[in-house]
Amino acid sequence: MAAHDAPIDYSAFYGRIATALETLATNSTDIKNSLSTINTHLSTVATNTTTISTNSTTMTTLATGTGIHIVSPYEWLGYASLYKLYVEDTGAIGVTALTEYKDKIKALPTIF
């Protein structure tokens, strides 16, 4: 039998192909798991974005309009003291002068 008539042993090639397919399967599973994790994080980001949007709308609503914007339940006490000082105390400028000052200040440019 001649040398060229010997059967070709493909077992090494088949082994490399099998190893490559196993690697592809493992990497595909890793990619699937990573995509699932990314999807979970994107859902969280979407939820947080909706919350931020809602809260910013609420803040805008609370910050606009007329009136004194206060935070604490007793913050008005400071304004009561100012009213007493400028309107009720002896020598105070009175409501009319205070209203004139308020109107002048109100005419200044504001963001709301």
KOLGU-4560 file (N, C-alpha, C; in nm, 3 decimals, padded with zeros to 5 digits):
<recs>
<n_xx: 00.084 n_yy: -00.115 n_zz: 00.000 ca_xx: 00.000 ca_yy: 00.000 ca_zz: 00.000 c_xx: 00.090 c_yy: 00.123 c_zz: 00.000 mol: A seq: 1 type: MET>
<n_xx: 00.055 n_yy: 00.219 n_zz: -00.082 ca_xx: 00.135 ca_yy: 00.339 ca_zz: -00.096 c_xx: 00.104 c_yy: 00.434 c_zz: 00.017 mol: A seq: 2 type: ALA>
<n_xx: 00.197 n_yy: 00.529 n_zz: 00.046 ca_xx: 00.183 ca_yy: 00.624 ca_zz: 00.154 c_xx: 00.061 c_yy: 00.713 c_zz: 00.135 mol: A seq: 3 type: ALA>
<n_xx: 00.031 n_yy: 00.742 n_zz: 00.011 ca_xx: -00.084 ca_yy: 00.830 ca_zz: -00.013 c_xx: -00.217 c_yy: 00.756 c_zz: 00.002 mol: A seq: 4 type: HIS>
<n_xx: -00.215 n_yy: 00.628 n_zz: 00.013 ca_xx: -00.337 ca_yy: 00.551 ca_zz: 00.030 c_xx: -00.375 c_yy: 00.532 c_zz: 00.177 mol: A seq: 5 type: ASP>
<n_xx: -00.292 n_yy: 00.582 n_zz: 00.269 ca_xx: -00.321 ca_yy: 00.564 ca_zz: 00.412 c_xx: -00.440 c_yy: 00.652 c_zz: 00.451 mol: A seq: 6 type: ALA>
<n_xx: -00.527 n_yy: 00.601 n_zz: 00.536 ca_xx: -00.642 ca_yy: 00.681 ca_zz: 00.579 c_xx: -00.595 c_yy: 00.804 c_zz: 00.658 mol: A seq: 7 type: PRO>
<n_xx: -00.668 n_yy: 00.914 n_zz: 00.643 ca_xx: -00.634 ca_yy: 01.038 ca_zz: 00.713 c_xx: -00.703 c_yy: 01.036 c_zz: 00.849 mol: A seq: 8 type: ILE>
<n_xx: -00.627 n_yy: 01.067 n_zz: 00.950 ca_xx: -00.680 ca_yy: 01.069 ca_zz: 01.087 c_xx: -00.730 c_yy: 01.212 c_zz: 01.118 mol: A seq: 9 type: ASP>
<n_xx: -00.859 n_yy: 01.230 n_zz: 01.122 ca_xx: -00.920 ca_yy: 01.360 ca_zz: 01.149 c_xx: -00.953 c_yy: 01.380 c_zz: 01.297 mol: A seq: 10 type: TYR>
<n_xx: -00.918 n_yy: 01.288 n_zz: 01.380 ca_xx: -00.957 ca_yy: 01.295 ca_zz: 01.521 c_xx: -00.906 c_yy: 01.423 c_zz: 01.589 mol: A seq: 11 type: SER>
<n_xx: -00.787 n_yy: 01.470 n_zz: 01.556 ca_xx: -00.734 ca_yy: 01.593 ca_zz: 01.616 c_xx: -00.820 c_yy: 01.713 c_zz: 01.575 mol: A seq: 12 type: ALA>
<n_xx: -00.862 n_yy: 01.717 n_zz: 01.449 ca_xx: -00.948 ca_yy: 01.826 ca_zz: 01.401 c_xx: -01.085 c_yy: 01.820 c_zz: 01.468 mol: A seq: 13 type: PHE>
<n_xx: -01.140 n_yy: 01.698 n_zz: 01.479 ca_xx: -01.270 ca_yy: 01.682 ca_zz: 01.545 c_xx: -01.262 c_yy: 01.725 c_zz: 01.691 mol: A seq: 14 type: TYR>
<n_xx: -01.152 n_yy: 01.695 n_zz: 01.754 ca_xx: -01.131 ca_yy: 01.735 ca_zz: 01.893 c_xx: -01.128 c_yy: 01.887 c_zz: 01.906 mol: A seq: 15 type: GLY>
<n_xx: -01.060 n_yy: 01.954 n_zz: 01.814 ca_xx: -01.053 ca_yy: 02.100 ca_zz: 01.817 c_xx: -01.190 c_yy: 02.161 c_zz: 01.790 mol: A seq: 16 type: ARG>
<n_xx: -01.264 n_yy: 02.100 n_zz: 01.696 ca_xx: -01.399 ca_yy: 02.150 ca_zz: 01.666 c_xx: -01.489 c_yy: 02.132 c_zz: 01.788 mol: A seq: 17 type: ILE>
<n_xx: -01.481 n_yy: 02.019 n_zz: 01.854 ca_xx: -01.563 ca_yy: 01.994 ca_zz: 01.973 c_xx: -01.529 c_yy: 02.093 c_zz: 02.084 mol: A seq: 18 type: ALA>
<n_xx: -01.401 n_yy: 02.118 n_zz: 02.104 ca_xx: -01.358 ca_yy: 02.214 ca_zz: 02.207 c_xx: -01.409 c_yy: 02.354 c_zz: 02.173 mol: A seq: 19 type: THR>
<n_xx: -01.399 n_yy: 02.392 n_zz: 02.047 ca_xx: -01.446 ca_yy: 02.524 ca_zz: 02.005 c_xx: -01.597 c_yy: 02.537 c_zz: 02.025 mol: A seq: 20 type: ALA>
<n_xx: -01.673 n_yy: 02.432 n_zz: 01.994 ca_xx: -01.818 ca_yy: 02.436 ca_zz: 02.014 c_xx: -01.854 c_yy: 02.444 c_zz: 02.162 mol: A seq: 21 type: LEU>
<n_xx: -01.780 n_yy: 02.374 n_zz: 02.245 ca_xx: -01.804 ca_yy: 02.383 ca_zz: 02.390 c_xx: -01.775 c_yy: 02.525 c_zz: 02.441 mol: A seq: 22 type: GLU>
<n_xx: -01.667 n_yy: 02.585 n_zz: 02.391 ca_xx: -01.634 ca_yy: 02.723 ca_zz: 02.429 c_xx: -01.745 c_yy: 02.818 c_zz: 02.383 mol: A seq: 23 type: THR>
<n_xx: -01.794 n_yy: 02.799 n_zz: 02.262 ca_xx: -01.904 ca_yy: 02.882 ca_zz: 02.211 c_xx: -02.028 c_yy: 02.868 c_zz: 02.299 mol: A seq: 24 type: LEU>
<n_xx: -02.060 n_yy: 02.747 n_zz: 02.339 ca_xx: -02.177 ca_yy: 02.724 ca_zz: 02.424 c_xx: -02.161 c_yy: 02.794 c_zz: 02.559 mol: A seq: 25 type: ALA>
<n_xx: -02.043 n_yy: 02.781 n_zz: 02.619 ca_xx: -02.017 ca_yy: 02.847 ca_zz: 02.748 c_xx: -02.027 c_yy: 02.998 c_zz: 02.734 mol: A seq: 26 type: THR>
<n_xx: -01.962 n_yy: 03.052 n_zz: 02.631 ca_xx: -01.965 ca_yy: 03.198 ca_zz: 02.610 c_xx: -02.106 c_yy: 03.247 c_zz: 02.580 mol: A seq: 27 type: ASN>
<n_xx: -02.184 n_yy: 03.169 n_zz: 02.507 ca_xx: -02.322 ca_yy: 03.208 ca_zz: 02.477 c_xx: -02.404 c_yy: 03.215 c_zz: 02.605 mol: A seq: 28 type: SER>
<n_xx: -02.383 n_yy: 03.120 n_zz: 02.696 ca_xx: -02.452 ca_yy: 03.123 ca_zz: 02.825 c_xx: -02.410 c_yy: 03.245 c_zz: 02.905 mol: A seq: 29 type: THR>
<n_xx: -02.280 n_yy: 03.274 n_zz: 02.907 ca_xx: -02.231 ca_yy: 03.393 ca_zz: 02.979 c_xx: -02.292 c_yy: 03.520 c_zz: 02.921 mol: A seq: 30 type: ASP>
<n_xx: -02.299 n_yy: 03.528 n_zz: 02.789 ca_xx: -02.357 ca_yy: 03.646 ca_zz: 02.722 c_xx: -02.505 c_yy: 03.657 c_zz: 02.758 mol: A seq: 31 type: ILE>
<n_xx: -02.577 n_yy: 03.545 n_zz: 02.755 ca_xx: -02.719 ca_yy: 03.546 ca_zz: 02.791 c_xx: -02.738 c_yy: 03.596 c_zz: 02.934 mol: A seq: 32 type: LYS>
<n_xx: -02.656 n_yy: 03.549 n_zz: 03.027 ca_xx: -02.666 ca_yy: 03.593 ca_zz: 03.166 c_xx: -02.633 c_yy: 03.741 c_zz: 03.181 mol: A seq: 33 type: ASN>
<n_xx: -02.532 n_yy: 03.788 n_zz: 03.107 ca_xx: -02.496 ca_yy: 03.929 ca_zz: 03.112 c_xx: -02.607 c_yy: 04.017 c_zz: 03.057 mol: A seq: 34 type: SER>
<n_xx: -02.669 n_yy: 03.973 n_zz: 02.949 ca_xx: -02.780 ca_yy: 04.049 ca_zz: 02.891 c_xx: -02.899 c_yy: 04.054 c_zz: 02.987 mol: A seq: 35 type: LEU>
<n_xx: -02.922 n_yy: 03.945 n_zz: 03.057 ca_xx: -03.029 ca_yy: 03.943 ca_zz: 03.157 c_xx: -03.000 c_yy: 04.043 c_zz: 03.269 mol: A seq: 36 type: SER>
<n_xx: -02.875 n_yy: 04.047 n_zz: 03.315 ca_xx: -02.836 ca_yy: 04.142 ca_zz: 03.419 c_xx: -02.851 c_yy: 04.286 c_zz: 03.370 mol: A seq: 37 type: THR>
<n_xx: -02.807 n_yy: 04.312 n_zz: 03.248 ca_xx: -02.821 ca_yy: 04.446 ca_zz: 03.189 c_xx: -02.968 c_yy: 04.485 c_zz: 03.181 mol: A seq: 38 type: ILE>
<n_xx: -03.053 n_yy: 04.391 n_zz: 03.140 ca_xx: -03.196 ca_yy: 04.419 ca_zz: 03.131 c_xx: -03.254 c_yy: 04.455 c_zz: 03.268 mol: A seq: 39 type: ASN>
<n_xx: -03.212 n_yy: 04.384 n_zz: 03.371 ca_xx: -03.258 ca_yy: 04.415 ca_zz: 03.507 c_xx: -03.214 c_yy: 04.556 c_zz: 03.547 mol: A seq: 40 type: THR>
<n_xx: -03.089 n_yy: 04.590 n_zz: 03.519 ca_xx: -03.039 ca_yy: 04.724 ca_zz: 03.553 c_xx: -03.112 c_yy: 04.832 c_zz: 03.473 mol: A seq: 41 type: HIS>
<n_xx: -03.140 n_yy: 04.806 n_zz: 03.347 ca_xx: -03.213 ca_yy: 04.903 ca_zz: 03.265 c_xx: -03.355 c_yy: 04.925 c_zz: 03.319 mol: A seq: 42 type: LEU>
<n_xx: -03.417 n_yy: 04.819 n_zz: 03.368 ca_xx: -03.550 ca_yy: 04.833 ca_zz: 03.428 c_xx: -03.542 c_yy: 04.921 c_zz: 03.552 mol: A seq: 43 type: SER>
<n_xx: -03.437 n_yy: 04.902 n_zz: 03.632 ca_xx: -03.419 ca_yy: 04.985 ca_zz: 03.751 c_xx: -03.396 c_yy: 05.130 c_zz: 03.713 mol: A seq: 44 type: THR>
<n_xx: -03.315 n_yy: 05.154 n_zz: 03.610 ca_xx: -03.290 ca_yy: 05.290 ca_zz: 03.563 c_xx: -03.420 c_yy: 05.354 c_zz: 03.514 mol: A seq: 45 type: VAL>
<n_xx: -03.500 n_yy: 05.278 n_zz: 03.442 ca_xx: -03.627 ca_yy: 05.331 ca_zz: 03.392 c_xx: -03.719 c_yy: 05.369 c_zz: 03.508 mol: A seq: 46 type: ALA>
<n_xx: -03.725 n_yy: 05.283 n_zz: 03.608 ca_xx: -03.808 ca_yy: 05.313 ca_zz: 03.726 c_xx: -03.757 c_yy: 05.438 c_zz: 03.797 mol: A seq: 47 type: THR>
<n_xx: -03.626 n_yy: 05.447 n_zz: 03.816 ca_xx: -03.568 ca_yy: 05.564 ca_zz: 03.883 c_xx: -03.589 c_yy: 05.691 c_zz: 03.801 mol: A seq: 48 type: ASN>
<n_xx: -03.580 n_yy: 05.681 n_zz: 03.671 ca_xx: -03.603 ca_yy: 05.797 ca_zz: 03.584 c_xx: -03.747 c_yy: 05.846 c_zz: 03.597 mol: A seq: 49 type: THR>
<n_xx: -03.841 n_yy: 05.753 n_zz: 03.603 ca_xx: -03.981 ca_yy: 05.790 ca_zz: 03.622 c_xx: -04.001 c_yy: 05.859 c_zz: 03.757 mol: A seq: 50 type: THR>
<n_xx: -03.937 n_yy: 05.806 n_zz: 03.860 ca_xx: -03.946 ca_yy: 05.866 ca_zz: 03.994 c_xx: -03.888 c_yy: 06.007 c_zz: 03.993 mol: A seq: 51 type: THR>
<n_xx: -03.773 n_yy: 06.025 n_zz: 03.930 ca_xx: -03.710 ca_yy: 06.158 ca_zz: 03.922 c_xx: -03.801 c_yy: 06.255 c_zz: 03.847 mol: A seq: 52 type: ILE>
<n_xx: -03.859 n_yy: 06.209 n_zz: 03.739 ca_xx: -03.949 ca_yy: 06.294 ca_zz: 03.660 c_xx: -04.070 c_yy: 06.336 c_zz: 03.743 mol: A seq: 53 type: SER>
<n_xx: -04.128 n_yy: 06.241 n_zz: 03.813 ca_xx: -04.244 ca_yy: 06.272 ca_zz: 03.898 c_xx: -04.206 c_yy: 06.370 c_zz: 04.008 mol: A seq: 54 type: THR>
<n_xx: -04.093 n_yy: 06.345 n_zz: 04.073 ca_xx: -04.051 ca_yy: 06.432 ca_zz: 04.183 c_xx: -04.016 c_yy: 06.573 c_zz: 04.134 mol: A seq: 55 type: ASN>
<n_xx: -03.954 n_yy: 06.582 n_zz: 04.018 ca_xx: -03.918 ca_yy: 06.715 ca_zz: 03.968 c_xx: -04.045 c_yy: 06.793 c_zz: 03.930 mol: A seq: 56 type: SER>
<n_xx: -04.146 n_yy: 06.724 n_zz: 03.880 ca_xx: -04.274 ca_yy: 06.789 ca_zz: 03.851 c_xx: -04.337 c_yy: 06.840 c_zz: 03.981 mol: A seq: 57 type: THR>
<n_xx: -04.332 n_yy: 06.757 n_zz: 04.083 ca_xx: -04.386 ca_yy: 06.797 ca_zz: 04.214 c_xx: -04.310 c_yy: 06.918 c_zz: 04.268 mol: A seq: 58 type: THR>
<n_xx: -04.177 n_yy: 06.917 n_zz: 04.259 ca_xx: -04.097 ca_yy: 07.029 ca_zz: 04.308 c_xx: -04.128 c_yy: 07.156 c_zz: 04.230 mol: A seq: 59 type: MET>
<n_xx: -04.144 n_yy: 07.145 n_zz: 04.099 ca_xx: -04.177 ca_yy: 07.262 ca_zz: 04.017 c_xx: -04.313 c_yy: 07.318 c_zz: 04.059 mol: A seq: 60 type: THR>
<n_xx: -04.408 n_yy: 07.230 n_zz: 04.080 ca_xx: -04.542 ca_yy: 07.273 ca_zz: 04.121 c_xx: -04.536 c_yy: 07.345 c_zz: 04.256 mol: A seq: 61 type: THR>
<n_xx: -04.460 n_yy: 07.290 n_zz: 04.348 ca_xx: -04.450 ca_yy: 07.351 ca_zz: 04.481 c_xx: -04.373 c_yy: 07.483 c_zz: 04.479 mol: A seq: 62 type: LEU>
<n_xx: -04.278 n_yy: 07.497 n_zz: 04.386 ca_xx: -04.192 ca_yy: 07.616 ca_zz: 04.384 c_xx: -04.253 c_yy: 07.731 c_zz: 04.306 mol: A seq: 63 type: ALA>
<n_xx: -04.359 n_yy: 07.706 n_zz: 04.230 ca_xx: -04.418 ca_yy: 07.814 ca_zz: 04.151 c_xx: -04.542 c_yy: 07.868 c_zz: 04.219 mol: A seq: 64 type: THR>
<n_xx: -04.584 n_yy: 07.983 n_zz: 04.175 ca_xx: -04.705 ca_yy: 08.043 ca_zz: 04.230 c_xx: -04.673 c_yy: 08.151 c_zz: 04.331 mol: A seq: 65 type: GLY>
<n_xx: -04.779 n_yy: 08.212 n_zz: 04.376 ca_xx: -04.763 ca_yy: 08.321 ca_zz: 04.471 c_xx: -04.761 c_yy: 08.266 c_zz: 04.612 mol: A seq: 66 type: THR>
<n_xx: -04.723 n_yy: 08.348 n_zz: 04.704 ca_xx: -04.722 ca_yy: 08.309 ca_zz: 04.844 c_xx: -04.582 c_yy: 08.284 c_zz: 04.895 mol: A seq: 67 type: GLY>
<n_xx: -04.574 n_yy: 08.261 n_zz: 05.023 ca_xx: -04.446 ca_yy: 08.234 ca_zz: 05.087 c_xx: -04.425 c_yy: 08.084 c_zz: 05.089 mol: A seq: 68 type: ILE>
<n_xx: -04.316 n_yy: 08.040 n_zz: 05.032 ca_xx: -04.287 ca_yy: 07.898 ca_zz: 05.027 c_xx: -04.205 c_yy: 07.860 c_zz: 05.150 mol: A seq: 69 type: HIS>
<n_xx: -04.267 n_yy: 07.782 n_zz: 05.237 ca_xx: -04.198 ca_yy: 07.742 ca_zz: 05.359 c_xx: -04.179 c_yy: 07.591 c_zz: 05.360 mol: A seq: 70 type: ILE>
<n_xx: -04.086 n_yy: 07.547 n_zz: 05.443 ca_xx: -04.056 ca_yy: 07.406 ca_zz: 05.452 c_xx: -04.102 c_yy: 07.349 c_zz: 05.586 mol: A seq: 71 type: VAL>
<n_xx: -04.065 n_yy: 07.415 n_zz: 05.694 ca_xx: -04.098 ca_yy: 07.361 ca_zz: 05.825 c_xx: -04.231 c_yy: 07.416 c_zz: 05.874 mol: A seq: 72 type: SER>
<n_xx: -04.298 n_yy: 07.343 n_zz: 05.963 ca_xx: -04.428 ca_yy: 07.389 ca_zz: 06.011 c_xx: -04.422 c_yy: 07.515 c_zz: 06.096 mol: A seq: 73 type: PRO>
<n_xx: -04.305 n_yy: 07.548 n_zz: 06.150 ca_xx: -04.293 ca_yy: 07.666 ca_zz: 06.236 c_xx: -04.215 c_yy: 07.780 c_zz: 06.170 mol: A seq: 74 type: TYR>
<n_xx: -04.184 n_yy: 07.765 n_zz: 06.044 ca_xx: -04.107 ca_yy: 07.868 ca_zz: 05.974 c_xx: -04.183 c_yy: 08.000 c_zz: 05.967 mol: A seq: 75 type: GLU>
<n_xx: -04.315 n_yy: 07.994 n_zz: 05.967 ca_xx: -04.397 ca_yy: 08.115 ca_zz: 05.960 c_xx: -04.374 c_yy: 08.206 c_zz: 06.081 mol: A seq: 76 type: TRP>
<n_xx: -04.323 n_yy: 08.151 n_zz: 06.190 ca_xx: -04.300 ca_yy: 08.233 ca_zz: 06.309 c_xx: -04.202 c_yy: 08.347 c_zz: 06.281 mol: A seq: 77 type: LEU>
<n_xx: -04.102 n_yy: 08.320 n_zz: 06.197 ca_xx: -04.008 ca_yy: 08.426 ca_zz: 06.159 c_xx: -04.078 c_yy: 08.538 c_zz: 06.085 mol: A seq: 78 type: GLY>
<n_xx: -04.173 n_yy: 08.502 n_zz: 05.999 ca_xx: -04.250 ca_yy: 08.604 ca_zz: 05.927 c_xx: -04.344 c_yy: 08.679 c_zz: 06.022 mol: A seq: 79 type: TYR>
<n_xx: -04.396 n_yy: 08.610 n_zz: 06.122 ca_xx: -04.482 ca_yy: 08.677 ca_zz: 06.220 c_xx: -04.402 c_yy: 08.783 c_zz: 06.296 mol: A seq: 80 type: ALA>
<n_xx: -04.279 n_yy: 08.750 n_zz: 06.330 ca_xx: -04.192 ca_yy: 08.847 ca_zz: 06.400 c_xx: -04.164 c_yy: 08.967 c_zz: 06.311 mol: A seq: 81 type: SER>
<n_xx: -04.139 n_yy: 08.943 n_zz: 06.183 ca_xx: -04.116 ca_yy: 09.055 ca_zz: 06.091 c_xx: -04.241 c_yy: 09.142 c_zz: 06.077 mol: A seq: 82 type: LEU>
<n_xx: -04.356 n_yy: 09.079 n_zz: 06.070 ca_xx: -04.481 ca_yy: 09.155 ca_zz: 06.060 c_xx: -04.499 c_yy: 09.245 c_zz: 06.183 mol: A seq: 83 type: TYR>
<n_xx: -04.476 n_yy: 09.187 n_zz: 06.300 ca_xx: -04.488 ca_yy: 09.265 ca_zz: 06.424 c_xx: -04.391 c_yy: 09.382 c_zz: 06.422 mol: A seq: 84 type: LYS>
<n_xx: -04.267 n_yy: 09.355 n_zz: 06.380 ca_xx: -04.164 ca_yy: 09.458 ca_zz: 06.377 c_xx: -04.201 c_yy: 09.572 c_zz: 06.281 mol: A seq: 85 type: LEU>
<n_xx: -04.248 n_yy: 09.538 n_zz: 06.160 ca_xx: -04.274 ca_yy: 09.640 ca_zz: 06.058 c_xx: -04.414 c_yy: 09.697 c_zz: 06.060 mol: A seq: 86 type: TYR>
<n_xx: -04.510 n_yy: 09.631 n_zz: 06.127 ca_xx: -04.647 ca_yy: 09.679 ca_zz: 06.123 c_xx: -04.700 c_yy: 09.720 c_zz: 06.260 mol: A seq: 87 type: VAL>
<n_xx: -04.676 n_yy: 09.640 n_zz: 06.362 ca_xx: -04.743 ca_yy: 09.661 ca_zz: 06.489 c_xx: -04.662 c_yy: 09.736 c_zz: 06.594 mol: A seq: 88 type: GLU>
<n_xx: -04.531 n_yy: 09.728 n_zz: 06.592 ca_xx: -04.450 ca_yy: 09.794 ca_zz: 06.696 c_xx: -04.456 c_yy: 09.946 c_zz: 06.683 mol: A seq: 89 type: ASP>
<n_xx: -04.428 n_yy: 10.013 n_zz: 06.793 ca_xx: -04.423 ca_yy: 10.159 ca_zz: 06.794 c_xx: -04.314 c_yy: 10.205 c_zz: 06.696 mol: A seq: 90 type: THR>
<n_xx: -04.348 n_yy: 10.298 n_zz: 06.610 ca_xx: -04.253 ca_yy: 10.349 ca_zz: 06.512 c_xx: -04.241 c_yy: 10.261 c_zz: 06.388 mol: A seq: 91 type: GLY>
<n_xx: -04.325 n_yy: 10.157 n_zz: 06.378 ca_xx: -04.320 ca_yy: 10.069 ca_zz: 06.261 c_xx: -04.368 c_yy: 10.144 c_zz: 06.137 mol: A seq: 92 type: ALA>
<n_xx: -04.329 n_yy: 10.099 n_zz: 06.021 ca_xx: -04.364 ca_yy: 10.168 ca_zz: 05.896 c_xx: -04.510 c_yy: 10.150 c_zz: 05.859 mol: A seq: 93 type: ILE>
<n_xx: -04.576 n_yy: 10.047 n_zz: 05.910 ca_xx: -04.719 ca_yy: 10.026 ca_zz: 05.886 c_xx: -04.746 c_yy: 09.941 c_zz: 05.763 mol: A seq: 94 type: GLY>
<n_xx: -04.870 n_yy: 09.896 n_zz: 05.753 ca_xx: -04.913 ca_yy: 09.806 ca_zz: 05.645 c_xx: -04.901 c_yy: 09.873 c_zz: 05.509 mol: A seq: 95 type: VAL>
<n_xx: -04.939 n_yy: 10.000 n_zz: 05.499 ca_xx: -04.936 ca_yy: 10.068 ca_zz: 05.369 c_xx: -04.794 c_yy: 10.076 c_zz: 05.315 mol: A seq: 96 type: THR>
<n_xx: -04.699 n_yy: 10.119 n_zz: 05.396 ca_xx: -04.559 ca_yy: 10.129 ca_zz: 05.351 c_xx: -04.503 c_yy: 09.989 c_zz: 05.322 mol: A seq: 97 type: ALA>
<n_xx: -04.539 n_yy: 09.893 n_zz: 05.407 ca_xx: -04.492 ca_yy: 09.756 ca_zz: 05.386 c_xx: -04.546 c_yy: 09.700 c_zz: 05.255 mol: A seq: 98 type: LEU>
<n_xx: -04.671 n_yy: 09.728 n_zz: 05.225 ca_xx: -04.731 ca_yy: 09.684 ca_zz: 05.099 c_xx: -04.662 c_yy: 09.750 c_zz: 04.980 mol: A seq: 99 type: THR>
<n_xx: -04.628 n_yy: 09.878 n_zz: 04.992 ca_xx: -04.556 ca_yy: 09.947 ca_zz: 04.883 c_xx: -04.420 c_yy: 09.881 c_zz: 04.860 mol: A seq: 100 type: GLU>
<n_xx: -04.349 n_yy: 09.849 n_zz: 04.968 ca_xx: -04.219 ca_yy: 09.782 ca_zz: 04.954 c_xx: -04.238 c_yy: 09.644 c_zz: 04.890 mol: A seq: 101 type: TYR>
<n_xx: -04.341 n_yy: 09.575 n_zz: 04.934 ca_xx: -04.369 ca_yy: 09.442 ca_zz: 04.879 c_xx: -04.393 c_yy: 09.451 c_zz: 04.729 mol: A seq: 102 type: LYS>
<n_xx: -04.471 n_yy: 09.550 n_zz: 04.687 ca_xx: -04.500 ca_yy: 09.567 ca_zz: 04.544 c_xx: -04.374 c_yy: 09.599 c_zz: 04.465 mol: A seq: 103 type: ASP>
<n_xx: -04.286 n_yy: 09.681 n_zz: 04.523 ca_xx: -04.159 ca_yy: 09.713 ca_zz: 04.456 c_xx: -04.073 c_yy: 09.588 c_zz: 04.442 mol: A seq: 104 type: LYS>
<n_xx: -04.066 n_yy: 09.511 n_zz: 04.547 ca_xx: -03.985 ca_yy: 09.389 ca_zz: 04.544 c_xx: -04.046 c_yy: 09.286 c_zz: 04.448 mol: A seq: 105 type: ILE>
<n_xx: -04.179 n_yy: 09.278 n_zz: 04.449 ca_xx: -04.249 ca_yy: 09.185 ca_zz: 04.359 c_xx: -04.225 c_yy: 09.220 c_zz: 04.213 mol: A seq: 106 type: LYS>
<n_xx: -04.202 n_yy: 09.347 n_zz: 04.183 ca_xx: -04.179 ca_yy: 09.391 ca_zz: 04.046 c_xx: -04.040 c_yy: 09.353 c_zz: 03.995 mol: A seq: 107 type: ALA>
<n_xx: -03.951 n_yy: 09.312 n_zz: 04.086 ca_xx: -03.817 ca_yy: 09.271 ca_zz: 04.044 c_xx: -03.824 c_yy: 09.139 c_zz: 03.966 mol: A seq: 108 type: LEU>
<n_xx: -03.729 n_yy: 09.115 n_zz: 03.874 ca_xx: -03.732 ca_yy: 08.989 ca_zz: 03.798 c_xx: -03.712 c_yy: 08.869 c_zz: 03.891 mol: A seq: 109 type: PRO>
<n_xx: -03.792 n_yy: 08.767 n_zz: 03.867 ca_xx: -03.780 ca_yy: 08.642 ca_zz: 03.943 c_xx: -03.786 c_yy: 08.525 c_zz: 03.847 mol: A seq: 110 type: THR>
<n_xx: -03.756 n_yy: 08.405 n_zz: 03.900 ca_xx: -03.761 ca_yy: 08.287 ca_zz: 03.814 c_xx: -03.900 c_yy: 08.224 c_zz: 03.815 mol: A seq: 111 type: ILE>
<n_xx: -03.989 n_yy: 08.269 n_zz: 03.900 ca_xx: -04.127 ca_yy: 08.219 ca_zz: 03.896 c_xx: -04.224 c_yy: 08.329 c_zz: 03.927 mol: A seq: 112 type: PHE>
</recs>
